Amino acid sequence: MANVERGVELTIAYSLAFASAATASLYGLMSATGPYGVVKAVGLFGVAFVGCHGPAWMVKAKQRLGWPGVAFGAVVTAVCLVTTLAGGLGTNASGGSGIRAERTKQNANVAADRVELARLVSARQAMPTFAPATADTVTAAREAVTAAEAIRARECGNGELRQRGPNCRLRETEEQAKRDALTAAEANKAATDHAAKLDANAAAIRAQLNTAQAPQDADPQASAFSSLTGLSVDFAIALYAFWLSLAFELSAMFTMLIAYSGASEMPSTAVAASPALAVNQTPAPLEVEAVVDRPALPSPRMLDADAKLIARFMIQCLPRCTGEQAMRGAVYKRFLRWCDEQTPPATAPNTQAFWAHFEPLCQRVGIQLRTKAGKVYCVGVKLAA
């Protein structure tokens, strides 16, 4: 069960780590071309991946190198985090730029169409009243003028007074009337054509607006955030991109720390050997380094209840493992959890009573206690899960 749990933890941790690293590295590909873009992307991927391991490796650095290792690890982690955030911010900010640009363009086109439609409708309404006319109407009016000219010429001659007939003035009046009718027909024909063009253009724009998607915000999330906070939409877009990149990296760091925190633990079902200490039998010699001047302990049968409880814990949860060591503080935490796991749960002695029994028992069975970098370790054993 413990192996399955740790497998799930590692799967989640590395999935988030790869997501964070991929987000950062994409910016390298988008911000440069050719080999430089590839090198930049690979570098950002590596930096982000190392940064995800930062807190977990700082714990290891403290165990192996002490506080100097932790301080250097903190600097490296901070630099990696800032670099990763810069790359992730670029990727996340540009990831929706195409959609935002398309929506902005679409909204602008719709707005322009509506303005043009309003102009066409206004121009159509502003036209003066006219009688619809066609090309045939103009042709008929022109023929009427030609006929009136011929009649007027026969009646009035070449314009000399002695050749003018009695109806010359009337024929001139009739000809002028025909010419006025022709002018009116031509004006009506032009007005009719212009009105038809305005109507056709307006109908085309109406059809285009009917099929166009409804206008929408270029970035609805940023617009909603802007409405709530009063900040600009551009700032809201940049802020979301930053927080998304930060969430990727921090979640990867946290899950990686959780997954690696149990890396040194071993499931109890995999314990192959346990310290040669029993509650009701004499301890057998163990293959460990000799401990000089070990104080003699009473027979196990004479151990009090706390000592017996601690001895059982050591048998079950401190198996021998050459080259391994367990931190003393971790041993006591595991002891408290082990007490809660018993049926019925056992009453754990306090810290002072635990160490008062634990250290002599370690000496009894040959488990050495060593101090390194200010921490006490049990040498030659491995703390089981």
Secondary structure, DSSP 8 states (H G I E B T S, - for coil): -HHHHHHHHHHHHHHHHHHHHHHHHHHHHHH--HHHHHHHHHHHHHHHHHHHHHHHHHHHHHHHH-HHHHHHHHHHHHHHHHHHHHHHHHHHHHHTHHHHHHHHHHHHHHHHHHHHHHHHHHHHHHS-------HHHHHHHHHHHHHHHHHHHHHHTTS-GGG--TTHHHHHHHHHHHHHHHHHHHHHHHHHHHHHHHHHHHHHHHHHHHHS-----SSHHHHHHHHHH---HHHHHHHHHHHHHHHHHHHHHHHHHHHHHTTT-B-GGG-----S--SSS-----SS---TT------GGG--HHHHHHHHHHHHH--EEEEEEEEHHHHHHHHHHHHHHSSS------HHHHHHHHHHHHHHHT-EEEEETTEEEEEEE--B-
